[in-house]
Amino acid sequence: MTGRTLFRRLTPQRKVLSARQSLEEYSMILIRQAIQSDERSVYDLITTLMGFPLGWKSFHDVFVRNLHSKSVLYYVAESDGAIVGFGSLHIELLLHHVGLAGEIQELVVHETVRSKGIGAELVSRLIEEAEKRGCVSIEVTTRKRWVDAQRFYERVGFKQTHVNFTKALITQDIS
């Protein structure tokens, strides 16, 4: 099955997930490349993670453009037809790496199914894809206040090597 990873987890299932619902039955998690029809679910995951809404048209334009880009890979985790996770990998040729470098730009798992290995499986798939494309390294950045995410990245093999600075060029909460 090219482009897909299956792994068995004791994860409950429902078609539509909300912050208050818990998943009830065991199911298979499918890690696959994202497709256009995943857009709304990805939007919901990203805006929940960020804590504020994003402009739908702008989100749509970026999603579609990146979905068709050879240097951006979008993967989703699906359980019983519901998208429960999303990860993106952006690949660039960088001078300071003297080669291709991958960067995980987004990684989110629905809060009702966290700590079940879904995030680790998404990261594993993104690393595998970076290696296939000849990347010499893969990086990820997370918010200072997301301490659980920092611990997660350390658990899956990342080391803290950089300090990241951000300057907003448009008015938007980036904290």
Contacts in CASP RR format, 6 or more apart in sequence:
PFRMAT RR
TARGET T0000
AUTHOR 0000-0000-0000
METHOD contacts of the structure
MODEL  1
MTGRTLFRRLTPQRKVLSARQSLEEYSMILIRQAIQSDERSVYDLITTLM
GFPLGWKSFHDVFVRNLHSKSVLYYVAESDGAIVGFGSLHIELLLHHVGL
AGEIQELVVHETVRSKGIGAELVSRLIEEAEKRGCVSIEVTTRKRWVDAQ
RFYERVGFKQTHVNFTKALITQDIS
3 32 0 8 1.000
3 33 0 8 1.000
4 30 0 8 1.000
4 31 0 8 1.000
4 32 0 8 1.000
4 33 0 8 1.000
5 30 0 8 1.000
5 31 0 8 1.000
5 32 0 8 1.000
5 121 0 8 1.000
5 124 0 8 1.000
5 125 0 8 1.000
6 28 0 8 1.000
6 29 0 8 1.000
6 30 0 8 1.000
6 31 0 8 1.000
7 28 0 8 1.000
7 29 0 8 1.000
7 31 0 8 1.000
7 121 0 8 1.000
8 28 0 8 1.000
8 29 0 8 1.000
9 26 0 8 1.000
9 27 0 8 1.000
9 28 0 8 1.000
9 29 0 8 1.000
9 116 0 8 1.000
9 117 0 8 1.000
9 118 0 8 1.000
10 26 0 8 1.000
10 116 0 8 1.000
11 23 0 8 1.000
11 26 0 8 1.000
11 27 0 8 1.000
11 29 0 8 1.000
11 79 0 8 1.000
11 84 0 8 1.000
11 113 0 8 1.000
11 116 0 8 1.000
11 118 0 8 1.000
12 22 0 8 1.000
12 23 0 8 1.000
12 24 0 8 1.000
12 25 0 8 1.000
12 26 0 8 1.000
12 27 0 8 1.000
12 113 0 8 1.000
13 23 0 8 1.000
13 24 0 8 1.000
13 25 0 8 1.000
13 26 0 8 1.000
13 27 0 8 1.000
13 79 0 8 1.000
13 80 0 8 1.000
13 82 0 8 1.000
14 21 0 8 1.000
14 23 0 8 1.000
14 24 0 8 1.000
14 80 0 8 1.000
14 82 0 8 1.000
15 80 0 8 1.000
15 81 0 8 1.000
15 82 0 8 1.000
16 82 0 8 1.000
17 23 0 8 1.000
17 82 0 8 1.000
17 84 0 8 1.000
17 110 0 8 1.000
17 112 0 8 1.000
17 113 0 8 1.000
19 48 0 8 1.000
19 111 0 8 1.000
19 112 0 8 1.000
21 112 0 8 1.000
22 112 0 8 1.000
23 79 0 8 1.000
23 112 0 8 1.000
23 113 0 8 1.000
27 79 0 8 1.000
27 80 0 8 1.000
28 79 0 8 1.000
29 77 0 8 1.000
29 78 0 8 1.000
29 79 0 8 1.000
29 84 0 8 1.000
29 118 0 8 1.000
29 121 0 8 1.000
30 77 0 8 1.000
30 78 0 8 1.000
30 79 0 8 1.000
31 75 0 8 1.000
31 76 0 8 1.000
31 77 0 8 1.000
31 78 0 8 1.000
31 121 0 8 1.000
31 122 0 8 1.000
31 125 0 8 1.000
32 75 0 8 1.000
32 76 0 8 1.000
32 78 0 8 1.000
33 73 0 8 1.000
33 74 0 8 1.000
33 75 0 8 1.000
33 76 0 8 1.000
34 42 0 8 1.000
34 67 0 8 1.000
34 74 0 8 1.000
34 75 0 8 1.000
34 76 0 8 1.000
34 86 0 8 1.000
35 67 0 8 1.000
36 64 0 8 1.000
36 67 0 8 1.000
38 74 0 8 1.000
38 76 0 8 1.000
38 83 0 8 1.000
38 86 0 8 1.000
39 60 0 8 1.000
39 63 0 8 1.000
39 64 0 8 1.000
41 76 0 8 1.000
41 82 0 8 1.000
41 83 0 8 1.000
41 86 0 8 1.000
42 63 0 8 1.000
42 74 0 8 1.000
42 76 0 8 1.000
42 83 0 8 1.000
42 86 0 8 1.000
43 54 0 8 1.000
43 56 0 8 1.000
43 59 0 8 1.000
43 63 0 8 1.000
45 83 0 8 1.000
45 85 0 8 1.000
45 86 0 8 1.000
45 108 0 8 1.000
45 110 0 8 1.000
46 54 0 8 1.000
46 59 0 8 1.000
46 86 0 8 1.000
46 106 0 8 1.000
46 108 0 8 1.000
47 53 0 8 1.000
47 54 0 8 1.000
48 108 0 8 1.000
48 110 0 8 1.000
48 111 0 8 1.000
49 106 0 8 1.000
49 108 0 8 1.000
52 172 0 8 1.000
52 173 0 8 1.000
63 74 0 8 1.000
66 72 0 8 1.000
66 74 0 8 1.000
66 88 0 8 1.000
67 74 0 8 1.000
71 90 0 8 1.000
71 91 0 8 1.000
71 92 0 8 1.000
72 88 0 8 1.000
72 89 0 8 1.000
72 90 0 8 1.000
72 91 0 8 1.000
73 88 0 8 1.000
73 89 0 8 1.000
73 91 0 8 1.000
73 126 0 8 1.000
73 129 0 8 1.000
74 86 0 8 1.000
74 87 0 8 1.000
74 88 0 8 1.000
75 86 0 8 1.000
75 87 0 8 1.000
75 88 0 8 1.000
75 89 0 8 1.000
75 122 0 8 1.000
75 125 0 8 1.000
75 126 0 8 1.000
75 129 0 8 1.000
76 83 0 8 1.000
76 85 0 8 1.000
76 86 0 8 1.000
76 87 0 8 1.000
77 83 0 8 1.000
77 84 0 8 1.000
77 85 0 8 1.000
77 86 0 8 1.000
77 109 0 8 1.000
77 118 0 8 1.000
77 119 0 8 1.000
77 121 0 8 1.000
77 122 0 8 1.000
78 84 0 8 1.000
79 113 0 8 1.000
84 109 0 8 1.000
84 110 0 8 1.000
84 112 0 8 1.000
84 113 0 8 1.000
84 118 0 8 1.000
85 108 0 8 1.000
85 109 0 8 1.000
85 110 0 8 1.000
85 113 0 8 1.000
85 118 0 8 1.000
85 119 0 8 1.000
85 122 0 8 1.000
86 106 0 8 1.000
86 107 0 8 1.000
86 108 0 8 1.000
86 122 0 8 1.000
87 104 0 8 1.000
87 106 0 8 1.000
87 107 0 8 1.000
87 108 0 8 1.000
87 122 0 8 1.000
87 126 0 8 1.000
88 104 0 8 1.000
88 105 0 8 1.000
88 106 0 8 1.000
88 107 0 8 1.000
88 126 0 8 1.000
89 102 0 8 1.000
89 103 0 8 1.000
89 104 0 8 1.000
89 105 0 8 1.000
89 126 0 8 1.000
89 129 0 8 1.000
89 130 0 8 1.000
89 138 0 8 1.000
90 102 0 8 1.000
90 103 0 8 1.000
90 105 0 8 1.000
91 100 0 8 1.000
91 101 0 8 1.000
91 102 0 8 1.000
91 103 0 8 1.000
91 130 0 8 1.000
91 133 0 8 1.000
91 135 0 8 1.000
92 100 0 8 1.000
92 101 0 8 1.000
92 102 0 8 1.000
92 103 0 8 1.000
93 99 0 8 1.000
93 100 0 8 1.000
93 101 0 8 1.000
94 100 0 8 1.000
94 101 0 8 1.000
97 136 0 8 1.000
97 137 0 8 1.000
98 136 0 8 1.000
99 135 0 8 1.000
99 136 0 8 1.000
100 133 0 8 1.000
100 134 0 8 1.000
100 135 0 8 1.000
100 136 0 8 1.000
101 135 0 8 1.000
101 136 0 8 1.000
101 137 0 8 1.000
101 138 0 8 1.000
101 139 0 8 1.000
102 130 0 8 1.000
102 135 0 8 1.000
102 137 0 8 1.000
102 138 0 8 1.000
102 139 0 8 1.000
103 138 0 8 1.000
103 139 0 8 1.000
103 140 0 8 1.000
103 141 0 8 1.000
104 123 0 8 1.000
104 126 0 8 1.000
104 138 0 8 1.000
104 139 0 8 1.000
104 140 0 8 1.000
107 119 0 8 1.000
107 122 0 8 1.000
107 123 0 8 1.000
107 126 0 8 1.000
107 140 0 8 1.000
109 118 0 8 1.000
109 119 0 8 1.000
109 122 0 8 1.000
119 152 0 8 1.000
120 152 0 8 1.000
120 155 0 8 1.000
120 156 0 8 1.000
123 156 0 8 1.000
124 156 0 8 1.000
126 138 0 8 1.000
127 138 0 8 1.000
130 138 0 8 1.000
139 158 0 8 1.000
139 162 0 8 1.000
140 153 0 8 1.000
140 158 0 8 1.000
141 162 0 8 1.000
141 164 0 8 1.000
142 149 0 8 1.000
142 150 0 8 1.000
142 153 0 8 1.000
143 149 0 8 1.000
143 175 0 8 1.000
145 175 0 8 1.000
150 160 0 8 1.000
154 160 0 8 1.000
166 174 0 8 1.000
168 174 0 8 1.000
END
